[in-house]
Amino acid sequence: MKKVGVVLSGCGVYDGGEIHESVLTLLALDKEGAETICMAPDINQMHVVNHLTGKPVEGETRNVLIESARIARGNIKDIKNVNIDQIDALIFPGGFGAAKNLCNFAVAGEKCEVNQHVAQLVRKMVKAGKPVGAICISPAMIAGVFKNDPEIHPELTIGTDSGTGSKLEAMGSKHKNKKVDEIHVDKKLKIVSTPAYMLAGHIAEVEKGINKLVKEVLALV
């Protein structure tokens, strides 16, 4: 049975992991017969957002690992305790948490820094030839991991947003325009990405892209 790590970034689109994308990823993996190992960094979120108003909540803090445990039904690991020998592939659902908690792309753009434990795991996976999937905005985090690497320039998609795409290219990655239900496969690095809610208006559109991504990631193992 193939073992796939799923890196969550909290619980809620505006300040954590996108719940639809996270659950659809877990569902697709289960349907394909893969074993899922959920993980998240044990850090505080950048901030907490009221999902009714879309505005930050002053004075409130939440922990990324604890919030991610809501989606994982409590079965989750601290990412710093996971090594590549435990997994065959790695997938990152999107949500602003990928750009606020796993890295700070949401505020720093192409100057972003990636959480050290996240970055270490991604680098080790890619250099070991193990596949990585990136959904929605999480390809920006992948670009951040390799921005100072003179030899690794990932091919990624976040959809068709030229502004965001140009920031990925400023970090040394190559952005590829893709439709909502499409994936892009960097065959050399075994990195698969799909736009999901960067373009989607409906959850059914998100499902199509994620299903394709999961199948391709597993095929690359």
C-alpha positions in Angstrom: 0.0 0.0 0.0 1.3 3.4 -1.0 1.7 5.9 1.9 1.0 9.5 1.1 1.7 12.4 3.4 -0.9 15.2 3.4 0.3 18.5 4.8 -2.5 20.6 6.4 -2.2 24.2 7.3 -5.1 24.8 9.7 -8.8 24.6 9.3 -10.6 27.2 7.2 -9.9 28.8 3.9 -9.0 32.4 5.1 -6.5 31.5 7.8 -5.8 27.8 7.4 -6.3 24.8 5.1 -9.1 24.9 2.5 -11.5 22.3 3.9 -13.1 21.2 0.6 -9.6 20.7 -1.0 -8.3 18.9 2.1 -11.3 16.5 2.3 -11.4 15.9 -1.4 -7.7 15.0 -1.3 -8.2 12.6 1.6 -11.2 11.0 -0.2 -9.4 10.6 -3.5 -6.5 8.9 -1.8 -8.8 6.6 0.1 -10.6 5.6 -3.1 -7.2 4.8 -4.7 -6.3 2.5 -1.9 -3.5 4.7 -0.5 -2.7 5.1 3.2 -2.8 8.7 4.3 -0.5 10.2 6.9 -1.7 13.7 7.8 0.7 16.2 9.2 1.1 19.9 10.1 3.6 22.2 11.8 3.2 22.8 15.5 3.1 26.6 15.3 0.6 29.4 15.8 -1.4 30.6 12.8 -0.4 34.0 11.3 -3.7 35.3 12.5 -7.3 34.1 13.1 -10.0 35.2 10.6 -13.8 35.3 11.3 -15.1 33.3 8.4 -18.5 35.0 8.6 -17.1 38.5 8.1 -13.7 37.7 6.5 -12.0 40.0 8.9 -9.2 39.2 11.4 -10.1 38.6 15.0 -8.0 40.8 17.4 -6.4 39.0 20.3 -7.1 35.5 19.3 -4.5 32.8 18.5 -4.9 29.3 17.1 -2.4 26.5 16.6 -1.9 25.1 13.1 -1.4 21.5 14.3 -4.4 21.6 16.6 -6.7 23.2 14.0 -5.5 20.7 11.3 -6.4 17.9 13.7 -10.1 18.8 13.1 -9.8 17.8 9.5 -7.7 14.7 10.2 -10.1 13.6 13.0 -7.3 13.7 15.4 -5.0 11.3 13.5 -2.2 13.7 12.7 1.6 14.1 13.2 3.8 17.1 13.9 5.6 17.5 10.5 9.0 17.8 12.2 8.7 14.2 13.3 8.0 12.8 9.8 10.8 11.7 7.5 10.8 10.6 3.9 11.3 7.0 4.7 7.7 7.0 6.1 6.0 8.2 3.0 6.1 7.5 -0.8 4.5 10.8 -1.8 3.5 14.2 -0.4 0.5 16.4 -1.1 -0.4 20.0 -0.1 -4.0 21.1 -0.2 -4.5 24.9 -0.5 -6.2 27.6 1.5 -4.6 30.8 2.7 -2.9 28.7 5.4 -0.5 27.4 2.8 0.5 31.0 2.1 0.2 32.3 5.7 1.3 29.4 7.9 3.4 27.1 5.9 5.1 30.1 4.4 4.4 33.9 4.3 3.8 34.3 0.6 0.5 36.0 1.4 2.3 39.0 2.8 5.9 38.7 1.5 5.2 37.6 -2.1 8.3 36.5 -3.9 10.4 37.3 -0.9 8.6 34.7 1.2 10.2 32.4 3.6 9.0 28.8 4.2 8.6 27.0 7.5 11.9 25.2 8.0 10.3 21.7 8.7 8.0 22.0 5.6 10.9 23.2 3.4 13.2 20.4 4.6 10.6 17.7 3.9 9.8 19.1 0.4 13.5 19.3 -0.5 14.2 15.8 0.7 11.2 14.4 -1.2 12.2 16.1 -4.5 15.8 15.2 -4.2 14.9 11.6 -3.5 12.7 11.4 -6.6 9.5 11.1 -4.6 6.4 12.8 -6.0 4.9 16.0 -4.5 1.4 17.4 -5.2 0.5 21.0 -4.8 -3.1 22.3 -4.9 -4.5 25.9 -5.3 -2.0 28.4 -3.8 0.4 25.9 -2.3 2.6 25.8 -5.5 3.7 29.3 -4.3 5.1 27.6 -1.2 6.9 25.0 -3.4 8.4 27.9 -5.4 9.6 29.5 -2.1 11.3 26.3 -1.1 13.6 26.3 -4.1 13.9 30.0 -4.8 17.6 30.0 -3.8 18.4 26.7 -5.5 20.4 27.3 -8.7 19.7 23.8 -10.0 16.0 23.3 -9.2 13.4 25.3 -11.1 9.9 23.7 -10.6 7.2 23.9 -13.3 4.0 24.8 -11.4 0.5 26.1 -12.0 -1.8 28.3 -9.9 -4.2 28.6 -12.8 -4.2 31.7 -15.0 -3.5 34.6 -12.7 -0.6 36.3 -14.3 0.1 38.4 -11.2 0.6 35.5 -8.9 2.3 33.5 -11.7 4.9 36.2 -12.1 5.7 36.0 -8.4 6.4 32.3 -8.8 8.7 33.0 -11.8 10.5 35.7 -9.7 11.4 32.9 -7.3 12.9 30.9 -10.2 10.0 28.6 -10.9 8.3 28.3 -14.3 4.5 29.0 -14.3 2.2 27.1 -16.6 -1.3 28.3 -17.3 -3.9 25.6 -16.7 -7.7 25.4 -16.5 -9.5 24.6 -13.3 -9.9 20.9 -14.1 -6.4 20.4 -15.4 -3.1 19.5 -13.8 0.5 20.3 -14.7 3.2 17.6 -14.3 6.8 18.5 -13.9 8.1 15.2 -15.1 11.7 15.8 -14.2 11.0 16.8 -10.6 7.8 14.7 -10.2 5.8 17.8 -9.0 2.1 17.8 -9.9 -0.1 20.9 -9.4 -3.7 22.0 -10.1 -5.5 25.3 -9.7 -8.6 24.2 -7.6 -10.1 27.2 -5.9 -7.7 29.6 -7.5 -10.2 29.3 -10.4 -13.1 27.1 -9.3 -16.5 28.4 -8.6 -18.0 25.1 -7.5 -16.7 22.2 -5.4 -17.3 19.8 -8.3 -14.7 21.6 -10.4 -12.2 21.3 -7.5 -12.9 17.6 -7.3 -12.0 17.0 -11.0 -8.6 18.6 -10.7 -7.8 17.0 -7.3 -8.8 13.5 -8.5 -6.5 13.9 -11.5 -3.6 15.2 -9.3 -4.0 12.3 -6.8 -4.0 9.7 -9.6 -0.9 11.2 -11.2 1.0 11.5 -7.9 0.3 7.8 -7.2 1.3 6.9 -10.7 4.7 8.6 -10.2 5.5 6.6 -7.0 
